[in-house]
Amino acid sequence: MAYTQTLGGERFSFADLRSLLAKASPRRSGDELAGVAAANARERVAAQLALAELPLKRFLSEAVVPYEADEVTRLIVDTHDAAAFAPIAHLTVGGLRDALLAGTVDPAQTASGLTPEMAAAVTKLCRVQDLLLIAQRCEVVTRFRSTLGGRGRLATRLQPNHPTDDETGIAASLLDGLLMGAGDAVIGINPATDNLPQVMRLLQLLDAVIARHEIPTQSCVLTHVTTTIEAIRRGAPVDLVFQSIAGTEGANIGFGITLALLQEAREAALSLQRGGRQLMYFETGQGSALSSGSHHGCDQQTLECRAYGVARHFDPLLVNSVVGFIGPEYLFDGKQILRAGLEDHCAGKLLGLPMGVDVCFTNHAEADVDDLDSLLTLLCTAGCHYIMGVPGSDDIMLGYQSTSFHDALAMRRLLGLRPAPEFEAWLQRVGIFDGPLALADGVPERFAALLEASP
């Protein structure tokens, strides 16, 4: 169905819903690369005006990626919660945005009734402060050994990567992070290779540290899901199953996955009975479908939200957008990275997901640490579930810039945020924290005694 909008006497036409969503997106280098972006600011504003007047019901009758050709579309359509949608079914996209800002719609009640495309559409109409206010009103709590997402909490993924998977180097980074209060979301290692024996050694290392010191957190080695399934089959101590996901069937095939494979992995991890039912960890990023040539003429943000539709189906413990990782071909500079990170966070929470963000950029992007500080501060005011904790903020294995243990401490102190409750209690019990937000000097005696007692 075609859509039209008149702006200042000029008439703009949009061929279908897919085109309308793409033209309404804030400027993005990846959308320009794909040839789907608005030609200029006037066309973008016209598309946003037309999108604001669009009834939400339209998204239930017009797919941006054909139902017959894409299993992600089929998942979104076939699992739509009509009862949760009913209270907002009379609204337009702009009306939903206004209701969310006014607080007359409860995001917790409507999350399963929103399709990913609806969430994308709402965020396209938001300015930065709107994205913060709406996201702040969405509380999503998940649990494994720690409880994540409660109000007034900010968790971290402790990311002790090493370019050769050296266990001594990993242990040093791990200790550094724990001593600065990091690791309550997950202790997660990106392995240098997908080598199964090495992945199993890393899993055993993390499991031993967590068990020995009774740390209320969970571990993950961020290997391909097929490697994790085989590790489970061989008896490895797997807490969380990781996988990068995207918003189209073709892009997921590029990652080597299908929905059936993700379900198989979830069932395998559930069989271990290590910490509850929320045990999936998904990473996403605007541009992944375009990079694999599987975008179907859609814009990056809409497809990113469709990836959240995949994540939602598997009831994850953690989801995060690795917002600046894919590169400047998709998000050119700090301004685009900042806007995308806030959109991702807000849309994910609207869909009921426990959203974290890897506040990051690659070294060839037009961005710097000031841009990261700005995005980090805005996300934390909006209730971001968790951020990354990388030693010195420089991931020497993946070769990109992210956030550090110090950054999490700064945000907790600046905004009065606290770690996950079980982890906070552990930090105080072993002497790492001296009070709710006070970090002990050096290696506290009680924790040092635990280290010395370790084999």
C-alpha positions in Angstrom: 0.0 0.0 0.0 1.3 3.4 -1.0 1.5 6.4 1.5 1.5 10.1 0.7 2.2 13.2 2.7 2.2 16.9 1.7 4.7 19.2 3.3 5.0 22.9 2.5 3.1 22.4 -0.8 5.3 19.5 -1.9 3.8 16.0 -2.2 5.9 13.0 -1.1 5.0 9.4 -1.9 6.2 6.2 -0.2 5.7 3.0 -2.0 4.9 0.8 1.0 5.3 0.5 4.7 8.9 -0.7 4.3 9.8 2.5 2.4 7.9 4.7 4.8 9.8 3.3 7.8 13.1 3.7 6.0 12.5 7.3 4.9 11.4 8.2 8.5 14.7 7.0 10.0 17.2 9.6 11.3 20.2 9.8 9.0 22.3 6.7 9.0 25.3 5.9 6.7 24.1 2.2 6.4 20.7 3.2 5.1 22.3 5.5 2.6 24.7 2.7 1.5 21.6 0.5 1.0 19.8 3.2 -1.0 16.8 3.2 1.3 17.3 6.5 3.2 15.4 9.7 2.7 16.9 11.9 0.0 16.9 15.0 2.2 15.6 16.4 5.5 12.3 17.4 3.9 11.5 13.9 2.8 12.5 12.5 6.2 10.1 14.9 8.0 7.3 14.1 5.5 7.8 10.4 6.2 7.8 11.0 9.9 4.5 13.0 9.7 2.9 10.2 7.6 4.2 7.6 10.0 2.8 9.5 13.0 -0.7 9.2 11.5 -0.4 5.5 10.7 -2.8 3.3 12.7 -0.9 0.6 14.7 -3.3 -2.0 13.2 -1.7 -1.5 9.8 1.4 -3.3 11.0 -0.6 -6.5 11.5 -1.7 -6.5 7.8 1.4 -5.4 6.0 4.8 -7.1 6.5 8.1 -5.4 5.7 9.6 -8.8 4.8 7.3 -11.3 3.1 5.7 -13.9 5.4 6.2 -16.7 2.9 10.0 -15.9 2.5 11.1 -15.3 6.1 10.9 -17.3 9.3 11.4 -14.2 11.4 8.3 -12.6 9.9 6.4 -15.8 10.6 7.6 -15.8 14.2 6.5 -12.2 14.7 3.1 -12.7 13.1 2.3 -16.1 14.5 3.2 -15.3 18.1 1.6 -11.8 18.3 -0.3 -11.3 21.5 -3.7 -9.9 20.5 -4.9 -9.5 24.1 -1.9 -7.4 25.1 -2.4 -5.3 21.9 -6.1 -4.6 22.5 -5.6 -1.7 24.9 -3.6 0.2 22.3 -5.2 -1.1 19.1 -7.0 2.2 18.5 -3.9 4.3 18.5 -1.7 5.6 15.8 2.1 5.5 16.0 2.1 9.1 17.1 -0.7 8.4 19.5 1.3 5.6 21.1 4.3 7.8 21.4 2.3 10.5 23.2 0.6 7.9 25.5 4.0 6.4 26.5 5.3 9.9 27.3 2.2 10.8 29.3 2.3 7.5 31.2 -1.2 6.5 30.2 0.1 3.2 28.7 1.8 0.6 30.9 4.8 -0.8 28.8 4.8 -3.9 30.9 1.3 -4.7 29.9 1.6 -4.0 26.2 5.1 -5.3 25.5 4.0 -8.7 24.0 1.3 -6.9 22.0 3.8 -4.7 20.2 5.4 -6.0 17.0 9.1 -5.1 16.5 8.1 -2.8 13.6 5.7 -0.9 15.9 8.5 -0.3 18.4 10.8 0.8 15.6 8.2 3.2 14.3 7.6 4.8 17.7 11.3 5.5 18.3 11.7 7.1 14.8 9.3 9.8 16.0 11.2 10.4 19.3 13.8 13.0 20.1 16.6 12.0 22.5 14.8 13.1 25.6 11.7 11.1 24.5 13.8 7.9 24.1 15.1 8.4 27.6 11.8 9.0 29.3 10.0 6.1 27.6 12.9 3.7 28.3 13.0 4.8 31.9 9.4 3.8 32.3 10.0 0.3 31.1 11.1 -2.1 33.9 12.2 -5.5 32.8 13.6 -7.9 35.5 15.4 -11.2 34.7 17.1 -13.7 37.0 19.8 -16.4 36.9 22.1 -16.3 40.0 21.8 -12.5 40.1 18.7 -10.4 39.6 19.0 -7.9 36.8 17.0 -4.8 35.7 15.6 -3.5 38.9 15.1 0.2 39.3 18.2 2.0 40.6 20.5 -0.8 39.5 23.3 -0.9 36.9 25.0 -4.2 36.1 28.1 -4.9 34.1 29.4 -7.7 31.9 33.0 -8.4 33.0 34.8 -8.9 29.7 38.3 -10.4 30.3 39.2 -11.1 26.7 42.7 -12.1 25.7 44.1 -12.3 22.1 45.5 -15.8 22.7 43.0 -17.0 25.4 45.9 -17.0 27.9 44.4 -18.1 31.2 46.8 -16.0 33.3 45.9 -12.9 31.3 42.2 -13.7 31.6 42.5 -14.3 35.3 44.3 -10.9 35.8 41.6 -9.0 34.0 38.9 -10.9 35.8 40.5 -10.0 39.2 40.8 -6.4 38.1 37.1 -6.3 37.3 35.9 -7.9 40.4 38.0 -5.5 42.6 36.1 -2.6 40.9 32.7 -4.2 41.4 32.2 -5.5 37.9 30.6 -8.8 36.7 27.1 -8.9 38.1 25.4 -9.3 34.7 27.8 -12.0 33.5 31.5 -12.8 33.3 31.7 -13.3 29.5 34.8 -14.1 27.4 35.0 -13.8 23.6 37.3 -16.6 22.7 40.1 -16.0 20.2 38.9 -19.1 18.3 35.9 -21.4 18.2 38.2 -24.3 19.1 36.0 -26.7 21.2 38.7 -27.9 23.7 39.7 -24.3 24.4 36.1 -23.1 24.8 35.6 -26.0 27.3 38.8 -24.9 29.2 37.5 -21.4 29.5 34.1 -22.5 30.7 35.8 -24.6 33.3 38.0 -21.7 34.4 35.1 -19.4 34.9 33.0 -22.0 36.6 35.8 -22.7 39.1 36.3 -19.1 39.9 32.5 -18.5 40.5 32.1 -21.7 42.5 35.3 -21.2 44.6 34.5 -17.6 45.7 30.7 -18.2 45.7 30.1 -15.2 43.3 26.4 -14.7 42.6 26.8 -14.3 38.9 26.8 -16.4 35.7 29.5 -17.2 33.1 29.5 -17.3 29.3 32.0 -18.1 26.6 30.7 -16.2 23.6 31.3 -18.9 21.0 28.9 -20.1 18.2 25.8 -21.8 19.4 26.7 -25.1 17.7 30.0 -25.1 19.7 28.0 -24.5 22.9 25.6 -27.3 22.2 28.6 -29.7 21.7 30.2 -28.4 24.8 27.0 -29.2 26.8 26.9 -32.7 25.2 30.5 -33.2 26.5 29.6 -32.1 30.0 30.9 -28.6 30.1 29.6 -26.3 32.9 27.5 -23.9 30.6 25.5 -21.2 32.3 24.4 -19.0 29.4 24.1 -19.8 25.8 25.3 -16.9 23.6 24.5 -16.1 20.0 24.6 -13.1 17.7 21.2 -12.7 16.0 19.7 -10.6 13.2 16.3 -9.5 12.0 15.9 -11.6 8.8 16.1 -15.3 8.1 18.9 -14.6 5.5 21.0 -12.7 8.0 20.6 -15.4 10.6 21.6 -18.0 8.0 24.7 -15.8 7.5 25.4 -16.3 11.2 24.9 -20.0 10.8 21.7 -20.2 12.8 18.0 -20.9 12.5 15.2 -20.5 15.0 15.1 -24.2 15.4 18.8 -24.3 16.3 18.3 -21.6 18.9 15.5 -23.7 20.4 17.7 -26.7 20.5 20.5 -24.8 22.3 18.0 -23.4 24.9 16.7 -26.9 25.6 20.2 -28.3 25.9 21.1 -25.6 28.5 17.9 -26.0 30.4 18.7 -29.7 30.8 21.7 -28.8 32.9 19.5 -27.0 35.5 22.2 -24.6 36.6 20.2 -21.5 37.4 16.7 -21.1 36.0 15.0 -20.7 32.7 16.3 -17.3 31.5 19.7 -18.5 30.2 20.0 -17.1 26.7 22.4 -14.2 25.9 21.9 -12.4 22.6 23.9 -9.7 20.9 22.7 -7.6 18.0 23.8 -4.5 16.0 22.3 -2.2 13.4 23.7 -3.1 10.0 24.1 -6.8 10.4 21.4 -7.7 7.8 22.8 -5.2 5.3 26.4 -6.5 5.8 25.2 -9.9 4.7 23.0 -8.6 1.8 19.8 -9.8 3.6 18.1 -6.6 4.4 15.2 -6.9 1.9 15.2 -3.1 1.3 14.5 -2.3 5.0 16.3 0.2 7.1 18.8 -0.8 9.8 16.7 0.2 12.8 13.6 -1.7 11.7 15.7 -4.8 11.2 17.4 -4.3 14.5 14.0 -4.3 16.2 13.1 -7.5 14.3 16.2 -9.1 15.9 14.6 -8.2 19.3 11.5 -10.1 18.2 13.7 -13.2 17.8 15.3 -12.6 21.2 12.0 -12.1 22.9 10.8 -15.5 21.8 13.5 -17.2 23.8 13.0 -15.4 27.1 16.7 -14.3 27.5 18.6 -13.2 30.6 20.6 -10.7 28.6 20.4 -8.8 25.3 22.7 -6.1 24.1 23.2 -4.0 21.1 26.9 -3.8 20.2 26.0 -0.4 18.8 29.2 0.9 17.2 31.0 -2.4 16.5 30.1 -3.1 12.9 31.8 0.1 11.7 31.3 3.5 10.0 29.8 2.0 6.9 26.6 1.5 9.0 27.0 4.2 11.8 29.4 6.8 10.5 30.2 8.9 13.5 29.6 9.6 17.2 26.3 11.3 16.5 24.9 8.4 14.6 26.2 5.9 17.2 24.6 7.9 20.0 21.2 8.1 18.4 21.3 4.4 17.4 22.2 3.3 20.9 19.3 5.2 22.5 16.9 3.9 19.8 18.0 0.3 20.4 17.7 0.5 24.1 14.3 2.1 24.1 12.8 -0.2 21.4 14.2 -3.3 23.1 12.7 -2.4 26.5 9.3 -1.5 24.8 9.3 -5.1 23.5 10.0 -6.4 27.0 13.7 -7.2 26.7 16.4 -6.9 29.3 18.4 -4.4 27.3 22.1 -3.6 27.7 24.3 -1.7 25.3 27.9 -2.1 24.4 28.8 1.6 24.2 31.6 1.3 21.7 33.2 2.3 18.4 35.8 0.8 16.1 39.0 2.6 15.6 38.2 3.8 12.0 34.9 5.4 13.0 34.5 9.2 13.4 34.0 8.9 17.1 36.0 9.3 20.3 35.7 8.7 24.1 33.7 11.9 24.6 31.0 10.4 22.4 31.1 7.2 24.5 30.8 9.2 27.7 27.8 11.1 26.4 26.0 7.9 25.2 26.9 6.1 28.4 25.5 8.8 30.7 22.3 9.1 28.7 21.8 5.3 28.7 22.3 5.1 32.4 19.8 7.8 33.1 17.3 5.8 31.0 17.7 2.7 33.0 20.0 0.6 30.9 20.3 -2.9 32.4 24.0 -3.3 31.9 27.1 -2.1 30.1 30.5 -3.7 29.3 33.4 -3.7 31.6 36.7 -3.9 29.6 40.1 -3.4 31.2 41.1 0.2 30.3 38.1 0.3 27.9 40.4 -1.1 25.1 39.5 -4.6 24.1 42.9 -5.9 22.9 41.4 -9.1 21.4 38.5 -7.7 19.5 40.3 -4.4 18.6 37.6 -1.9 19.5 36.9 0.8 22.2 34.2 0.1 24.8 33.5 1.0 28.4 35.7 0.2 31.4 35.3 -0.9 35.0 36.0 2.7 36.0 33.1 3.9 33.7 30.6 1.7 35.6 31.9 3.0 38.9 31.5 6.6 37.7 27.9 6.1 36.5 27.0 4.3 39.8 28.4 7.2 41.8 27.0 10.0 39.6 23.5 8.6 39.4 23.3 6.7 42.7 23.0 3.3 40.9 23.9 0.1 42.5 24.9 -3.4 41.4 22.6 -6.4 41.2 21.4 -7.0 44.8 22.9 -10.4 45.3 26.2 -9.2 43.8 26.2 -6.1 45.9 25.8 -8.2 49.0 28.7 -10.4 48.0 30.9 -7.3 47.3 30.3 -6.1 50.8 30.7 -9.5 52.3 34.2 -10.0 50.9 35.2 -6.4 51.5 35.4 -5.1 48.0 32.7 -2.6 48.7 32.8 -0.6 52.0 29.2 0.5 52.0 26.7 0.7 49.2 28.8 2.7 46.6 32.2 3.0 48.4 35.1 1.0 46.9 37.7 -0.3 49.3 41.3 0.7 48.8 43.6 -2.0 47.3 42.8 -5.7 47.7 40.6 -6.0 50.8 41.9 -8.4 53.5 38.9 -10.7 53.4 39.1 -11.1 49.6 42.9 -11.4 49.7 42.5 -14.3 52.1 40.1 -16.0 49.7 42.6 -15.6 46.9 45.5 -17.0 49.0 43.4 -20.0 49.9 42.7 -20.8 46.2 44.7 -23.7 44.7 
